[in-house]
Amino acid sequence: MKTPVAVPSSSVSRNAVALIATVAAGAALYWLRDILTPLAMAIFLLIMIDGVKRSVEARTPLGHRWAGIAALTLVVLAFFASIAIIVNGAAGFFGEASGVSQNLGPRIDQIIRDGYALFRLDNPPTAQDLVNGVDVRGWLTTLAFQVQGIASGAFFVLVYLGFLLASQAGFRKKIVTMFPQKAQRDEAVAVFERVRGGVEGYIWVQSVTGAMICVVAWGLMRAVGLQNAEFWTFVIFVVGFIPVLGGAVAGLAPPLFALVQFESYWPAAILLVGLQLILFVVGNFIQPRMQGDNQNIDPVVVLLALAFCGKMWGVAGMFLSTPLAVMAMAILAEFRGSRWMAVLLSGDGQPYAEEKAATRHRAGPEPTADT
């Protein structure tokens, strides 16, 4: 009979306390979601402004102050432009779709009949039969509340952003007061740099790869004649920041609308194959090379973070799920009691890029075909 492995009681108690604290923090985040959601979005925008400011300062003759003003102006204008594009684009989308909606019922009936005939099934339902089982009024009411929540949420995001910018000037003094010893202060700054670098890297990678996908998607939609291709292009770019679900929406929504708009199935098939191809190439070849060590997150953690943040904070939480996971891994790795959680969150068991470099240095160069 083998002797059981002795686990120090201090480790058990420390891990239990860390687990209980994590559950309690999750409950608090859910309970305070109405307050914390716009605050999280404001912090996200603040990190974007800081990254744009440093980029403008490095590439232009503008000083520190004017570079900050230029970055703030660019990010706020982009924020308002995104909201305007969503509202006006949606209005134009439904307006241009009015001609399609006149034949919507018969077209859906035809699609259902063709699908049943393809699989040799009998008694296909009609579009009216499907609609009768859906609470359209309740769905529209929910949609109206969602739109109202987006408008009010955008206002509170800007309010929080203004206060964060006002308090940013005293942040360095607070760091000095909190960590009077230089070694501790350098360590705290290093944690902040890791968090900021991970979030900025995520934004950069998603923006560049999203732009690549949008260029190809816009060309395909214009080639087949899909209505309001510009609106769909913007939707594809925005949902690209939502892991897993974003790719599904980008690859399926335009082909589904093409099924209704066109009498032939070929435009929808072209869009489906083309979008899935570009999503596969970007997601499996281009994006991993660009990510590097910025997003060393386990794919299961990405999925769980998406579900957890979506449950807590809705659509805004889905957008912030991956940056929040990056931030959590960087912070948890700094404490001995919670470092094991950072290791579990990481993709290869090494939360920090410098640890990976040190491991490669100790292991020596990788063998080649000639050795």
C-alpha positions in Angstrom: 0.0 0.0 0.0 1.5 3.3 -1.1 1.9 6.1 1.4 -0.2 9.1 0.6 1.6 12.3 -0.4 1.7 14.7 2.5 0.4 18.2 1.5 1.5 21.0 3.9 -1.5 22.4 5.7 -0.3 25.9 5.0 -0.6 25.3 1.2 -4.0 23.8 1.6 -5.3 26.8 3.7 -3.7 29.3 1.4 -5.2 27.8 -1.8 -8.6 27.4 -0.1 -8.5 31.1 0.9 -7.5 32.1 -2.7 -10.4 30.0 -4.1 -12.9 31.4 -1.6 -11.7 34.9 -2.4 -12.1 34.2 -6.2 -15.7 33.1 -5.7 -16.5 36.1 -3.5 -14.9 38.4 -6.0 -17.0 36.9 -8.8 -20.2 37.4 -6.8 -19.3 41.0 -6.1 -18.6 41.6 -9.7 -22.0 40.3 -10.7 -23.8 42.2 -7.9 -22.1 45.5 -8.9 -22.2 44.9 -12.7 -24.2 48.1 -13.4 -21.4 50.1 -11.8 -18.4 48.1 -12.9 -19.3 47.6 -16.6 -18.9 51.2 -17.6 -15.9 51.5 -15.4 -14.2 48.5 -17.1 -15.0 50.0 -20.5 -13.5 53.3 -19.3 -10.3 51.6 -18.1 -10.1 49.8 -21.5 -10.4 53.2 -23.3 -7.8 54.7 -20.9 -5.3 52.0 -21.9 -6.1 52.7 -25.5 -5.5 56.4 -25.1 -2.2 55.8 -23.3 -1.0 53.5 -26.1 -2.1 56.0 -28.8 -0.4 58.8 -26.9 2.9 57.0 -26.7 2.7 56.1 -30.4 1.9 59.7 -31.4 4.7 61.0 -29.1 7.2 58.6 -30.7 6.3 59.3 -34.3 5.5 63.0 -34.3 7.3 66.1 -33.0 4.3 66.7 -30.5 5.3 66.9 -26.9 3.9 64.8 -24.0 0.9 67.2 -23.4 -0.2 67.7 -27.0 0.3 64.0 -27.7 -2.1 63.2 -24.9 -4.7 65.7 -26.2 -4.4 64.2 -29.7 -4.7 60.6 -28.4 -7.8 61.6 -26.3 -9.4 63.3 -29.2 -8.8 60.4 -31.6 -10.1 57.7 -29.2 -13.2 59.7 -28.1 -14.0 60.5 -31.7 -13.6 56.8 -32.7 -15.8 55.9 -29.8 -18.6 58.2 -30.9 -18.1 57.3 -34.5 -18.6 53.6 -33.7 -21.9 54.4 -31.9 -23.0 56.5 -34.8 -22.1 53.9 -37.3 -24.0 51.3 -35.4 -27.1 53.4 -35.0 -27.2 54.9 -38.5 -25.9 51.8 -40.1 -28.7 49.7 -38.5 -31.3 52.2 -39.6 -30.0 52.1 -43.2 -29.7 48.4 -43.0 -33.4 47.9 -42.1 -34.4 50.6 -44.5 -32.7 48.9 -47.5 -34.0 45.6 -46.3 -37.5 46.8 -46.6 -37.7 45.7 -50.2 -36.4 42.3 -49.2 -38.9 42.0 -46.3 -41.8 42.2 -48.7 -40.9 38.8 -50.1 -39.4 37.5 -46.8 -42.1 35.0 -46.0 -42.3 33.4 -49.4 -38.5 33.3 -49.7 -38.1 31.5 -46.3 -40.9 29.1 -47.3 -39.0 28.3 -50.5 -35.7 27.8 -48.5 -37.4 25.4 -46.1 -39.0 23.4 -48.9 -35.7 23.1 -50.7 -34.0 22.0 -47.5 -36.7 19.4 -46.8 -36.4 18.2 -50.4 -32.6 17.9 -50.2 -32.9 15.5 -47.2 -36.1 13.9 -48.6 -38.3 14.9 -45.7 -42.1 15.5 -45.8 -44.4 18.2 -44.5 -42.1 21.2 -44.3 -43.3 24.0 -42.0 -44.0 27.5 -43.3 -42.4 30.7 -42.1 -45.6 31.6 -40.3 -45.5 28.4 -38.4 -42.0 29.2 -37.2 -43.0 32.8 -36.3 -46.0 31.6 -34.3 -43.7 29.9 -31.8 -41.6 33.0 -31.2 -42.5 35.9 -28.8 -41.8 38.7 -31.3 -43.2 41.4 -29.0 -41.0 40.2 -26.1 -38.0 40.0 -28.3 -38.5 43.6 -29.6 -39.0 44.9 -26.1 -35.8 43.3 -25.0 -34.0 44.8 -28.0 -35.3 48.2 -27.1 -34.0 47.9 -23.6 -30.6 46.8 -24.9 -30.4 49.9 -27.2 -31.4 52.1 -24.3 -28.8 50.5 -22.1 -26.1 51.0 -24.7 -26.9 54.7 -24.9 -26.9 55.3 -21.2 -23.9 53.0 -20.8 -21.9 55.1 -23.3 -22.6 58.3 -21.2 -21.4 56.7 -18.0 -18.3 55.3 -19.8 -17.4 58.9 -20.8 -18.0 60.2 -17.3 -15.8 57.5 -15.8 -13.2 58.2 -18.4 -13.1 61.9 -17.6 -12.5 61.1 -13.9 -9.9 58.5 -14.7 -8.0 61.0 -16.8 -8.2 63.6 -14.1 -6.8 61.2 -11.5 -4.1 60.0 -13.8 -1.8 62.9 -13.0 -1.5 61.8 -9.3 -1.0 58.2 -10.1 2.8 58.3 -10.0 2.7 60.0 -6.6 0.4 57.4 -5.3 2.8 54.6 -6.4 5.7 56.3 -4.6 3.6 56.6 -1.4 2.3 53.0 -1.6 5.8 51.6 -2.4 8.4 53.8 -0.7 11.2 51.2 -1.4 12.5 51.4 -5.0 12.6 47.6 -5.4 8.9 47.2 -4.5 8.0 50.2 -6.7 9.9 48.8 -9.7 8.1 45.5 -9.2 4.7 47.2 -9.1 5.5 49.2 -12.2 6.6 46.0 -13.9 3.2 44.4 -13.2 1.5 47.4 -14.6 3.7 47.3 -17.7 2.8 43.6 -18.2 -0.9 44.3 -17.9 -0.7 47.2 -20.2 1.4 45.4 -22.8 -0.9 42.4 -22.8 -4.0 44.6 -23.3 -2.4 46.8 -26.0 -1.1 43.7 -27.8 -4.5 42.2 -27.8 -6.0 45.4 -29.2 -3.3 45.7 -31.9 -3.6 42.1 -33.0 -7.4 42.1 -33.2 -7.5 45.5 -35.0 -5.0 44.4 -37.7 -6.4 41.0 -38.3 -9.9 42.4 -38.2 -9.0 44.9 -40.9 -7.6 42.1 -43.0 -10.8 40.1 -42.7 -12.9 43.2 -43.4 -11.1 44.0 -46.6 -11.7 40.5 -48.0 -15.3 40.4 -46.7 -16.2 43.8 -48.2 -14.8 42.7 -51.5 -16.8 39.5 -51.5 -20.0 41.2 -50.4 -19.7 44.0 -53.1 -18.9 41.3 -55.7 -22.1 39.4 -55.1 -24.2 42.5 -54.6 -25.2 42.1 -51.0 -27.1 45.1 -49.7 -25.5 47.4 -47.2 -22.1 45.8 -47.4 -20.4 48.6 -45.5 -22.7 48.0 -42.5 -21.9 44.3 -42.5 -18.1 45.1 -42.8 -18.3 47.2 -39.7 -20.2 44.5 -37.8 -17.6 42.0 -38.8 -14.8 44.2 -37.5 -16.6 44.9 -34.1 -17.6 41.3 -33.4 -14.0 40.3 -34.1 -13.1 41.4 -30.6 -15.4 38.8 -29.2 -13.6 35.4 -29.1 -15.3 32.4 -30.6 -18.7 34.0 -31.1 -17.3 36.8 -33.2 -16.0 34.4 -35.8 -19.3 32.6 -36.0 -21.2 35.9 -36.5 -18.8 37.2 -39.1 -18.8 33.9 -41.1 -22.6 33.2 -41.0 -24.6 36.4 -40.7 -23.9 37.8 -44.2 -24.5 34.4 -46.0 -27.8 34.0 -44.1 -29.0 37.4 -45.2 -27.8 36.6 -48.8 -30.1 33.6 -48.7 -33.1 35.9 -48.2 -32.0 38.6 -50.6 -31.2 36.5 -53.6 -33.3 34.0 -55.4 -30.2 31.9 -56.2 -28.1 30.1 -53.5 -24.8 30.8 -55.2 -24.2 34.3 -53.7 -24.7 32.8 -50.2 -22.5 29.9 -51.0 -19.7 32.2 -52.3 -19.9 34.4 -49.2 -20.0 31.3 -46.9 -16.9 29.7 -48.5 -15.0 32.9 -48.8 -15.6 34.2 -45.3 -14.8 30.8 -43.7 -11.6 30.6 -45.8 -10.3 34.0 -44.7 -11.3 33.4 -41.1 -9.5 30.1 -41.2 -6.3 31.6 -42.7 -6.2 34.5 -40.3 -7.2 32.6 -37.2 -4.7 29.7 -37.8 -1.7 31.2 -39.5 -1.6 35.0 -39.3 -3.1 35.7 -35.8 -0.9 33.2 -33.9 2.3 34.6 -35.4 1.2 38.2 -34.4 0.1 37.3 -30.9 3.5 35.9 -29.8 3.8 36.1 -26.1 1.2 38.8 -25.6 -1.7 36.4 -25.2 -0.3 33.3 -23.6 -3.8 32.2 -22.5 -5.1 28.7 -22.5 -7.9 28.3 -25.1 -10.2 26.8 -22.5 -9.6 29.8 -20.3 -10.6 32.1 -23.2 -13.9 30.2 -23.6 -14.6 30.2 -19.9 -13.7 33.9 -19.6 -16.1 34.6 -22.5 -19.0 32.7 -20.7 -18.2 34.1 -17.3 -17.9 37.8 -18.4 -20.8 37.5 -20.7 -22.9 36.2 -17.9 -21.8 39.0 -15.6 -21.7 42.0 -17.9 -23.5 41.0 -21.1 -22.1 42.1 -24.5 -19.6 44.5 -22.9 -18.2 41.6 -20.8 -17.8 39.5 -24.0 -15.6 42.3 -25.5 -13.5 42.6 -22.3 -13.2 38.9 -21.5 -9.8 38.3 -23.1 -8.2 41.5 -21.8 -9.5 40.8 -18.3 -8.1 37.3 -18.5 -4.7 38.7 -19.5 -4.8 41.2 -16.6 -5.9 38.5 -14.2 -3.0 36.2 -15.2 -0.4 39.0 -14.8 -1.7 40.0 -11.4 -2.1 36.5 -10.0 1.4 35.6 -11.1 2.9 38.2 -8.8 1.7 36.5 -5.5 3.0 33.2 -4.2 -0.4 32.1 -3.0 -2.1 32.7 -6.3 0.7 32.0 -8.8 -0.6 28.5 -9.4 -3.8 30.0 -10.8 -1.7 32.1 -13.2 0.0 29.0 -14.3 -3.3 27.3 -15.0 -4.5 30.4 -16.9 -1.4 30.4 -19.1 -1.1 28.5 -22.3 2.2 26.7 -21.6 2.6 27.0 -17.8 4.8 30.0 -18.0 2.8 33.3 -17.5 5.7 35.6 -18.3 7.6 36.0 -21.6 10.9 36.4 -19.8 10.4 33.0 -18.1 10.0 31.4 -21.5 13.1 33.2 -22.8 15.1 32.0 -19.8 13.9 28.4 -20.2 14.9 28.5 -23.9 18.3 30.0 -22.9 18.9 27.2 -20.4 17.8 24.5 -22.8 20.1 25.9 -25.5 19.3 26.3 -29.2 16.7 23.9 -30.8 18.2 21.1 -32.8 18.1 21.5 -36.6 18.0 18.9 -39.4 21.8 19.2 -39.8 22.6 18.3 -36.1 
